[in-house]
Amino acid sequence: MQVQQITENVFIANFLDKKRSKINDAPQTITITCIALPNQLIFVDCGVYTKAIMEFRKQMEEYFQRKTSHLLLTHIHWDHILAMKAFKDVDVVIAKKGITGLKRSYSGYLNPTQRKDRANIYKKEDPEIAKDIEKAELFIPNITVKDELEIGEEDQKIIFKVIGNHTAESACVLIPSEKIMCTGDNLITTYPQLISSSFDTVEMYKSWEDMDVELFIPGHGNPVKKDYVKSIRQYYESLIDFLKIKIEQKTSVRKILKDEKLPKYFAIGSDDWSYGCRPDDNWIETEITRWHRFLKKK
């Protein structure tokens, strides 16, 4: 686990120093954030590695000499919630829209039997994550938020805001005093973006460019500045314009994907870059296909 101090009151932890998994490297790229308020610590997402996150929490509590009060979950995907055992003694917050899906997951692919089967897949490659998957203690968060929740005093508060897009329950966490936003998976630096194929997506990134935020902590990867957000927005705008022309020309998706003039995703080849979290993924092609389908309907 690598820990980085972002500002005086904000630290992050991730596992980008570990060997990337050949099965699914989302657990290595996940970003966990610790925010120090005057009388409490707030964590955003918890990842998969339970023992490591317990150590991170202990390290932060000793460093700041404060107790943890909340774990905020940006959405309900397994790589963001599996180590929640490390926070079973604090308030756990999630968007109200995520509760039904979470209950469905707990009885579905996150039930003990299926988790054991998934753990067996990892045993050779990463015994630590295999144990954490199998032994995870999952539960329903005790605080649900419809739109927005503020924690802390007026001048040093954080805001948990439900914004949707990546998933219906996706939320961001704003730290106004630090000019920082924890974006959840509405922004990713290790892979292409995984957002909804709609014009609302472009508007979301535009709104972020207008906000008084200087640093964005992504759901996966290391923090980036506003120029990265601008590059995402510009990529989608150019992609949409290109696809509109090709749709008018009745060009197939297969030909579009091979077209030399197809806008190139701006972050290819950057640090910790991958086309997707599994070896057979190509999320760029998946996103282009989805956008083509959306625009064709319009």
N, C-alpha and C positions, 0 to 999 in steps of 0.2 A: 504494500500500500504506500502510495506517495501522498504526502500532505503538503499543501501550499498555503502560505499566508497571503491573502489577496489584499486586505486592508487591515487596519488595526483591529477591527471587530469581525472580520469575515475570513474563515478558513475553508478550504475544500479538500476533499480526499477522493482519490480514484485509484485504479489498479492498472494504469497504463504502463507501469514498470514490470508487470507480469507478462509472461509469454502469452501472446494472443491465442485464444482457443480456436481449434480447427472445427469445433462443433458449433459454437455460438459465442462470439466474443463480447456480447452485450454486457455481461457482468464485469469484464475488465475495463470497459470504457465508461461505465456509469459514473456520474459525478454526484458526490454527497457534499452538502454545504452545512457549515455550522455558523450561525449568526449570534453574536454576543450582544444582548441588550443589557441595560444597567443592572437588572436583578435576575436575569435568566438566560438560558441558552436555548436557541431554536435550531432544530435540524431539518433540512429539506431533503427528502428521500433517504433511503437507507441501504439500497443495493441488495446484494445477495450474500456476501461474506460476513456471517454473523459475528464471529470472533474478532475479526479485524475492525468491524464497526463498533463493537463494544470497546475495543482498545482506543479507537478514535474518540469516542464519546468521553471515556475516562481521561484521555489526554487533554481534551478541551476543557473539561470540568476542573482539572487540576491547574491548567494554564490560566483560566479566567477566574478561578475560585468562585464559580457559580454553578447552580444546579440546572439540569435540563428540565424544561417545562413542556415542550411540544415537539412532536414530529409532524411535519407537513408533507403529505404525499401529493405529488403533482399529478399523478394518474395511477391506474391500478395494474399496469403491466408488471409481470412477475419480477423483472430485473430491477424494479424500483421499490418493491415491497417485501421481498422474501426474508430479509433480515430484521423484520419489525419486532422480533423477539427482544432485540437490544433496547427497545423502547416501550416495553409492555407496562412500565410503571409511570408513564407520562401521558398527557393528552395527545391523542393521535387524530389528525385532521385530514379530511378528504372532502371533495365536492359531493354534494348530495346525489348528483346524477350517477356517481360511481358505485353506490351501494348495491344496487341490483346486480350489476355486472360482477362485482366482487363476490357476492354470495354464489353466483352462478359458477365463477371460477373455482371457488373453494369446494364446490361439489363436483366440478368437472376436472379440468386438467391440473388443478392444484390440490386435488384430494390426495390423501396419503399414499394410496396405491399407485396412482399415476406419477406422483413425485418420486416414488421409489424407483419406478421404471426409468424415469428421466435421469435420476442420480446414477443408475447403473451405466448409462451411456458415457458419463463423465469420469467414471472411477479410474480408468487407466490414465487418462490425460491430466486430470485435476482432482485428486482425492478430496481436497479441501472443499471445493464447491459441491462435489457429490454428497459429502456429509451434510453440508448446509442445506441443500435442496431436500434431502430425505428427512432431516431433523427439524426443519423450519416449524415454528409455532405461529400459525397465522390466526388473525382475529379480525373482527369488525371494528374499525375506528370509532371512538366514542363521540367525536364531534363532526357533524356534517355541515357543509356550507352551501347555501343556495347560490349566492352571488359573490359575497365579499366578507372577509373577516379581518379585523385589525387586532394586532397584539402589541402591547407596550404603550408607553406614554407618547403624547402627541409629537414631540420633537425627535423621538427615537423609537418609532413604531415600525412594524413591518405589516405588509398587506398581502393576504392570500386572496387571489382574485381568480374566479372561474372564467376561463376564456374559450374553452372548447378547442376545436380545430384538429389537433393530432388525435384526440379522442373526445367524446362528448363531455367527459368529466375533467379534461385537462385544465390545470391551473398554473398560474405563474406566481412568483413571490417577489414583491417589490420591497426594496430596502431604501427608501427615499433619502435618508441621511447619508448613505454611502453611494448613492446614484448607481445602484446595482439592481439587476433583475435576474432571478433564477427562473429560467424559461421552461423547465421540463423539456419534453421531447418536441416542443414546437420549434426548437432550434437545436441542431446537432452539428458538431464539427468533425466527428470521426467518420460519418457517413453522409450521403445525400439526405435532404430533409424528408421527413415522413409526415406530411401535412395533407389536409383535405384538398381535393382538386376543385377549387371554387375561387371566384374572384375575391371572396372574403380573405383568402390567404394573403394575397398581395396587399390588401388593405391593412391586414394585421401587421405586416412588416413595415408598411408606411407609417402606421401609428407608432411603432417602436422607434422609428427614426426621429419622430417629433417629440418623443418623451425626454424628460430630463434624466436620462440614464446614460452612463458612460461605459459600463461594463456589463456584459451578458454572460451569465454562467449557464452553459447548455446542459441538456439532459445527459449527453454523452460527449466527453472531450473536455478540453481546457477553455477557460474564459476568453472571450473575444470582445473587440470594441465595435462601435457603431458602424464602421466601414464594412465589417463582415455582414451585418444585417442588410446594409445597402446593397452589397454584392448578391445576396440571396434574392432580394426583391428585383434587382435588375435582371438576374438570370431568368426568373419566372416571367417577367414582362417580355423579354426577348423570345422566350420559348413559346409563350401564348401567341405572340405576333406571327412567329414562324409557323406554328401549327394551324393557325387560321388560314394562312395562304395555302398550305398543303391540303387542308380539308376542302377548300374551294376547288383545288385541282384534282380532288378525289384520289389523292395519293395514299396508299396503304401504310399502316404503321410499320410494317416490315421494311418498306422502302425508306420511310422517314428515318428509322433508326440507323440506316446505312448512309444517309445523306451527309456529304462532307460539310454542308452548310448548316447542319443542325447545331444550334447553340451548345457550346461545350460547358459542362458544369465547372464553375470557376475554381473549386477547391481541389480538383483532382491532382494528386501528387503532393498535397500538403502534409504536414506532420500528422502521423497516426491515421492517415486516410485509408479507407476501405470502401468498396462499392456496396457492401452490406455486411451484416454481422455474421452471416454464414457463408462458407466458401462458394456455394452455388447461387448466391444472391447477386442480383444486379439491380439495385433499387433505382438507379437512374432510368433504366429501361422501363421498369415497372411504373415509375412516376410519369414518364412521357406517355406511356400507353393509357394511363388513367386520365391524364389531361386531354389526350386526343379524344377519348370517349366522352368526357364532359363537354368539350367544346363542340364536338359533332352534334350532340343533343341540343346545344344552344343555337 
